[in-house]
Amino acid sequence: MPYQPLAKPIEVFFALLPDSLALDWAGPAEALRMANQALLAQGLAPRFVLRFIGPEPETASSVGLQLTGLQALPAQLPEPAWLVLVGQPGATMPVQTPATRALLHWLRGLRLQNQRLELVTVCAGAVLAAHAGLLHQRHVTTHHHHLAELQAAAPTCHVVGNRVFVEDAPVYSSAGVTTGIDL
């Protein structure tokens, strides 16, 4: 009989907006897929269930790839769950679009808690979390082009520059693009 872990699998929700940076979500998703594959090769159960959600059922990624089949923003997240927020191209995060406003409204209803609902931000995904009020008194990082924007959006968070990633459970942040894989 194959070994089954006692813990439930972690459901990982990638929240995707129009123009979400492809590598910000695809890199971490592939790392988790590969972790599951390694577990299966050892006769163990997969540890991660990947979900792709958004305020719209389809959208285009930063490279123009049409993403379809996105699940709606869930009324409630299971436990344990990780929520992954990613960046978009541009000098600042566009927070006034209808899709972003819908995501921010949904995010404001979340209550982060260790081992239950944890937040992972890649690049300027931290700016989204800041606008949703999820970073109060947390140590976080983001891409160096967005450090000032992050601090302005969440004056009570401790923005850490010159870091690949920062762990301040239940919030985990990375500097940008491939650092999401490292995280």
N, C-alpha and C positions, 0 to 999 in steps of 0.2 A: 504494500500500500504506500503510495507516495506521501511524503511529508506535507502536511497542510499547516500553514502558520496559524497561530491562535488569533492574531489580529485580522480584522477585516481589511480588505484592500483599500488603498487610498484612492478616492475619486478625485481626479485632477481636472479642473475646469479651466480651459483657456478661453478668456473673454476676448472676442475679436470684434473690432470696429472696422469701418471702411479704412483701407490703406494700412492696416496693421502690418508692421515690419515682418516679413516672412521668416527671416532667420531668428527673430526674437521668440516666435512661438514654435517654429519647426525644429530648431536645434534642441530645446529642452524636451519637446515631445519625442524626438528620436532617441534622446538619451534615456528616457523612461521606457520607451518601447524596447530598446536594447537591454535594459535591466530586466524587464519581464522575460525577454528571450533567454537571457543567461539563467534565470531562475528555472524556466521550463526545461532547459537543457540538463539541469541538475535534478529534474523530477519534482521541483517545487512549484507551488502555485504562484501565478503572477501577483505582483504587489501593487500595480497601478492600473486604474481604469481611466482612460483618457476620454474627455468630453470636450466638445467645442461648442461654445455658446455665444450668443450675441443678441443685441436688440433687434436685429434684422435676420431673417432666415438665410439670406445670401448677401455676399459682399465681395468686393475685389480686394486682394492683398496689395501690398506696396509695389509688387512687381507685375501687377495686372492679372494675376491668376484669379479666376472666379472661384470663390469658396461658396459651396452650397451645402444644404443639409445642416446648417448651424441650428442647434437646439435653442429654444427660447430661454431667457434668463429665468432660472427656476425660482418658484415661490419660496422654496426652502432647500438648503444644501444638506446632503447626508453627512454623517460623521463616520470616519474622518474624511476631510476634504482639503484640498489645496486649491486656491484660486490664483491663476496666473494672469497678470496684467502686463501688456506689452506696449511698446512705443509705436509711433507713427513718424513718417518722414516730415522734416521741416524744422525750423528754428524754435518753434514753440508747439506745445500740444494744443490742438484745436478743441476747446472744451464747450463751445457754443453750438455745435452741430446737433441736430435732433437725436442722432444715434448716441452721441457722447452724453448728452443730457439724460437720455433714458438709462444709460449704463450708470452714470453717477447717482441718479435717483435710486437705482437698485442697490448699488454699493453702500449707500448711506444706511440701509436697513440691515447690514451685516454686523455681526458681533464676533470679532476674532478671538480665538482661544486656543492655547497650545494643545496639540494632539487632536483637536476637534475641527477647527476651521483656521487654516493658516494661509497667509498671503505671500505670494511670490511675485516680485516685480522685476521686469527686465527693461533696461533702458528707461525711457520716459514713462513707462507704466507706473513708476513711482509718482509721477506728477498727477496721474489720474487718481491714485490712492490719496494723494494729498488733497485734491479738490473734493474728494468724498469724505474727508475728515478721518481717515483711517490711520494717520501717522502721528497723532498727538504723543509727544514725549518719546518717540521712537528714534533710534539711530538708523539712518538709511543712506543709500547712495543712488546715483543715477549716472547717465552719460555726462561727461564733463560739460557738454554744451547746455545741459538742462539743470545744472546745480543751482544757479541763482533763481531760475523759474520754480524749482522745487521748494527752495527756502521761502520764496514769496507766497507760494500757494499754501504752505504749512509752516507758519512762523514758529510754532512750538515744537517742531521736530528738529532733530539734530542731524543736519546734513553733513555727511562725511565724504570729502573729496579724495581723489587719488587712491581709491580702493576698487578692487575687482568685484567684491561682493561684501555685504554686511549682513550678519545674522543678529537679529534682535527679536527673538521669538515672541509672538507668532508671526513676525514680519521678517521676510528674507528679501533683500534687494541686491540687484547687480547693476554694473555700470553700463552695459549696453551690448547688444548684438550677441557675439559669441560668449560673453561672460555669463549669459543665461544658461549655457551648457555647463560651465564651471560650477555655477550655483547648484 
